[in-house]
Amino acid sequence: MRDFSKRATNRPADRDVEITAINTCVIEGNFEWNLVTVHTDAGVVGLGESYRGGGVTEIMSYMERFLIGENPLDVERLFRRMIQETSGHGGTTGKVVTAASGIEIALWDLVGKLTGLPVYQLLGGKYRDEIRIYCDCHTGEAWEAEDGYVATHEADAYQPAAYAREAERVVDRGFEALKFDLDQPMDNEPDPFNGRVRRTDIDRKREIVAAVRDAVGEDVELAFDVHWDYSFDSAKRLCRALEPFDLLWLEDLVPPENMAAQREITRAANVPIATGENRFRVHEFKELLYEFGVDVITPDPTTCGGLAESKAIASRAEENYIVFSPHNVCSPVGTMACVHLAAAIPNFDLLEYHALEVDWWDDLLVREDPLIEDGRITVPEGPGLGIELDEDVAREHAMDPGTMLT
């Protein structure tokens, strides 16, 4: 049996470092942001983030028992050890991989701080100085679901004019690419279970897309997301209805479990199709990429295995000339990890930003200027992720202020 606990020991004294602790906390933003710090006997601390949701910080804390004493410079071996040590707990997929993703990001931050290099340099170098951002927009109030992803609003929030107004507001803030959720409560009528959408509701979606396009003009790129809601026939009908609008992509049309259905939708559509945020590790992307089941791949680095695993996914996408646009609903911590990844990937296009209504989002980091300016983030040149968490702001918004990262 392979044993990823075995380690190479021949290294200079200044790189003979050991992990001493792993701390976690949950920040209550528009989502629950799972932050993690990895501490060392060198006094250097790495900062990372795992995808939102319950149970993840507990798994990260569990992993401390076999990471104590390890050298944090062995990032990829330690990721494999985390997967191996938890394989009997579902460690090849799901929330265990998500927990390992956050620790892996913190390890890259540590390596950068210990060597004086930015993470993008550790990942192979930089293709671009700025990362283009697309803004995930919502009509009505900001995302407010405590569990799951469903949060409905008053009917006025779903009128085409409401989408158009929000699109204009976001473009005025400097964004050149937008995404809206196009799934709506009326999709559940007359039957909330079968995923079939009425012709009248498809007509309404077409009106929404037309209204947004008219509001922002032809120079702004538009994508729409429907969260795996639809039956095979409804997905095809929606694609046909939206063909005239030359969308950036249409995202997550059918439930993600059936690869053959996903491939056939993509092949039948004359609209670029995006998916990938709920798949784990490079193995779960194999068929999607090599059978051309997708036009734009959208893994979440804080979910699918961290930065090295995401880079491996991007490399396989590049083999097939598929664009890489990561899903991201993180705090500034996970977002900046994605920025370093995006800088190091040739086939990167756009990174998601999903916190427009969190007015203290920038404040979570110690900095003077906004992270996002004119729809772009400048790639940091400091060691590691090049960021510093503002502990006071984190404590103010922590779910449990007693479980902080220091």
C-alpha positions, 0 to 999 in steps of 0.5 A: 500500500502506498504510504504518503506519511513517509517523508523526505528528510534531506533538506536545509535547516532553514526549510526544516519546518514543522506544522504545530497547529491547525485553527479554523473559524466560520465567518458569516458573510452572504455565505458561511466562509470556512477559514483555516490557518496552519501554524508552524514552529518557525512562527509563520502562519498560512491562511486558507479557505474551504467552500461554504457550508456545515461540517467542513471546519470539523473535518479540517480540525480532525486532519490536525491529528496527522498533520502535526509534525509534518513539513508544510513545504511538501504541499502535494504529498500532504494533500495526498496524505489528507485524502489517504488518511480519510479515504474510509470517511469518503475522502475521495470526494465531497466535503472531506476533499473540500476540507483538504482544499482549504488546508492545501491553500493555507500550505501554499500560503505558508510555502510562499511566506517561507520562501519569499515567493508569491503563490503564482510563482510556486504554481509555475509563473504568471501569464497575466498581471490582472485577473478579470472578474465577472459579477454574480448578480441578484435581483431583489435582496442579496442571497439570504438562504441559511441552508441549501441555495433556495431563497425566493423573493417577491414577484417584482424581483423577477420582472425583466425590468428588475434584472435590467436595473441591477445589470446597469448598476453593476456595469456602472461599478466597472464590471464588463461581465455579469451573471444572473440566476435564471431559475425562478419560483414559477419554474415549479408550477404546475409540478415542483418535482419533475424539472419541466418548465412551461413554454410561458416561463421559457418565454419569460426567461427570454424576455429577461435576457433580452432586457439585460442585453438591451440595458448593458449593450453588446460590449458587456458579456452575459452568462446565466445560471439555472442550478441544475434544475431542468429536465432534458427537454426543458434544457434543450428548449431553453438553449434554443430560446436563448441562442439569439443573445450570443451568451458567454455561457448558460450554466448547470442546466441538468442535474450533475450526476448523469454525464451522458445527459450533460454531454448530449445537452452540450452537443445539442446546444448552440449556446456555450455550456458551463458546469463543474462546480460540484465535482471533486478532484481531477478524476471527476472531470475526466469525462466532462473534458475528454468527451466534450461535455462542456464548453467552459469548465467551472471548478471551485478550487476551494471545493475540488482539491485546492490549487494544484488539483485545479491546475491539473484540471485546467491543464486537461481542459487546455488539451481540449481547448476548453476555457477555465473560469473558476466558480467562487463564492468565497471571502477575499481569502479564497478569492485571492487564492483563485487570483494566484491560480488564475494568473498561472493558467494559460486558458483562464478567462474569468473569475466569479465574484459573488459578494457585491452586497457584502459591504464589509467584504474588502474590510476582511483584509488589511488593505487601503484600496478595494480588491476589485477595481474596474472589474479586475484584481491585480495579482499580488507580488508579496510572499504567499497569497500576499494578503493579511486577515484583519482579525478584528473584522473577522471576529466581528463577523465570526459565527463563534468568536471563540474559535478564531484563527490566532 
